[in-house]
């Protein structure tokens, strides 16, 4: 399975399994860990709603504060869903841009660029 399919499967799993105890399990684990740590959430208010202290909660829009920090991190499923969604949207955006650039290049050259599989079937690759 390629990485894009893996990310999509994990994203769908997290979205369709809401309420089964992901955050509760994470909270039990962080409560039992007595040293400094932080939890990455999509928004700080999510961490606070879980009963985490502000100093233990990091949001996706404050990742620059990680510089120089060496506490262990746990990721809440809200952060994972946001990250996976953002990754998939960016990949789709780049794929569309790639197609547009290929079409533009083809129009400029007046010829079509063939996929690599086409060239593998020519005499150059047959030894």
TALIN-V803296 format. One record per backbone hydrogen bond with DSSP energy under -0.5 kcal/mol. CO is the residue of the C=O (numbers start at 1). NH is the residue of the N-H. E is the energy in kcal/mol with one decimal. If there is no record, write none. Layout:
<<CO	NH	E> <CO	NH	E>>
//
This chain:
<<2	6	-2.1> <3	7	-2.6> <4	8	-2.4> <5	9	-2.7> <6	10	-2.4> <7	11	-2.6> <8	12	-2.6> <9	13	-2.5> <10	14	-2.6> <11	15	-2.3> <12	16	-2.5> <13	17	-1.2> <15	18	-0.6> <17	20	-1.3> <21	25	-2.8> <22	26	-2.2> <23	27	-2.7> <24	28	-2.6> <25	29	-2.2> <26	30	-2.5> <27	31	-2.4> <28	32	-1.8> <29	33	-0.7> <32	34	-0.8> <36	72	-0.7> <38	74	-2.0> <39	41	-0.6> <39	58	-2.8> <40	76	-2.9> <41	60	-0.9> <42	60	-0.5> <43	46	-1.2> <43	47	-1.0> <44	48	-2.1> <45	49	-2.2> <46	50	-1.0> <47	52	-2.3> <48	51	-1.4> <53	56	-1.5> <53	57	-0.6> <54	57	-1.2> <56	39	-3.6> <58	41	-2.9> <59	62	-1.9> <60	63	-0.7> <62	65	-1.6> <63	66	-2.1> <64	67	-1.2> <66	69	-2.7> <72	38	-1.8> <74	40	-3.0> <74	76	-0.6> <76	79	-0.9> <76	80	-1.7> <77	81	-2.7> <78	82	-2.0> <79	83	-2.7> <80	84	-3.1> <81	85	-2.5> <82	86	-2.6> <83	87	-2.5> <84	88	-2.4> <85	89	-2.4> <86	90	-2.2> <87	91	-2.5> <88	92	-2.3> <89	93	-2.3> <90	94	-2.6> <91	95	-2.6> <92	96	-2.3> <93	97	-2.2> <94	98	-2.5> <95	99	-2.3> <96	100	-2.4> <97	101	-2.7> <98	102	-2.4> <99	103	-2.6> <100	104	-2.5> <101	105	-2.6> <102	106	-2.8> <103	107	-2.5> <104	108	-2.2> <105	109	-2.1> <106	110	-1.8> <106	111	-1.4> <112	114	-0.6> <115	118	-1.6> <115	119	-0.8> <116	120	-1.3> <117	121	-0.8> <118	121	-0.7> <119	122	-1.3> <122	125	-1.2> <123	126	-0.7> <125	127	-1.0>>
//
